[in-house]
Amino acid sequence: MSIIYLNGDYIPDHEACVSVLDRGFIFGDGVYEVIPAYHGKLFRLSEHLQRLQNSLDAIRITNPHSPQQWESILDELIAKNNVDENKGGDLSIYLQVTRGVAKRDHALPPDIQPTVFAMANPLQAPGKTDLQAGVSAITRDDYRWLNCHIKAISLLPNILLRQQAIDADATETILIRDGEATEGAASNLFIVENEIIATPPKGPFLLPGITRDLVLEIAQQNHISWEESTISESRLRNADEIWITSSTKEILPVTKLDGKPVGNGQPGSMWHKMVDLFQAFKQSLR
């Protein structure tokens, strides 16, 4: 049985109820965050809460909690979900804030209480096979909206694009907008060219990933060359290495793109170096 947090209460998931008039249910009017918790400790919490704040500000919802309150809520959620009984003690924390319950009307209703929900699930780390051999990805046109930097719960385009990858027996869909690669349907994108790591710059066409930023931080600290630059479709297809990153995927090598090998078809040397540094960073936080 999983214990969830809903509007101030910790209750079994099967007892949780939200009004059918909640604007998250009717309009997808809300935002969310996904935060890893390694061995019971929330990972990069301040960065995740800042991104949550940015998303709330963008859609004009007042944050219902201070950072200290969020930390207390999520720590209690972890404790109530028996972290030590989960594989490796690692959890994926999902939290969601919707505008709340109101009569159905497109106009923003004044003075309503946001709905706050959070749950904890075992964090499934990338499998050994995926890390040793890499994964496949496909490319598709990025037909999403123009505010992809908002972590909105209305994810239908991402769902459909990700399903195209699954239908093609691939792990991810890398999105192309006006000839430039932006990100994955559920991940950020990196390439390696001549030992230089590159990732698209932040902007409205991609989500500012916490793991993405950490990769650049680690590269900076270890004197690894990196750049934020536009990645044309040609650069993507001719890259020595391709990675996708997210809070749950961590850093995953793509070794096949649209059925063709990336580089030599194996995870590259730069990926191996970065993964070792990333794991060392995680260990240092215990």
Secondary structure as UniProt FT lines:
FT   STRAND          3..6
FT   TURN            7..8
FT   STRAND          9..12
FT   HELIX           13..15
FT   TURN            20..21
FT   HELIX           23..27
FT   STRAND          30..38
FT   TURN            39..40
FT   STRAND          41..42
FT   HELIX           45..59
FT   HELIX           67..80
FT   TURN            81..82
FT   HELIX           83..85
FT   HELIX           87..89
FT   STRAND          91..98
FT   STRAND          115..122
FT   HELIX           128..133
FT   STRAND          135..141
FT   TURN            148..149
FT   HELIX           156..167
FT   TURN            168..169
FT   STRAND          172..177
FT   TURN            178..179
FT   STRAND          180..184
FT   TURN            185..186
FT   STRAND          187..193
FT   TURN            194..195
FT   STRAND          196..199
FT   TURN            204..205
FT   HELIX           210..221
FT   TURN            222..223
FT   STRAND          226..228
FT   STRAND          231..232
FT   HELIX           233..237
FT   STRAND          241..246
FT   TURN            247..249
FT   STRAND          250..257
FT   TURN            258..259
FT   STRAND          260..261
FT   TURN            263..264
FT   HELIX           269..284
//
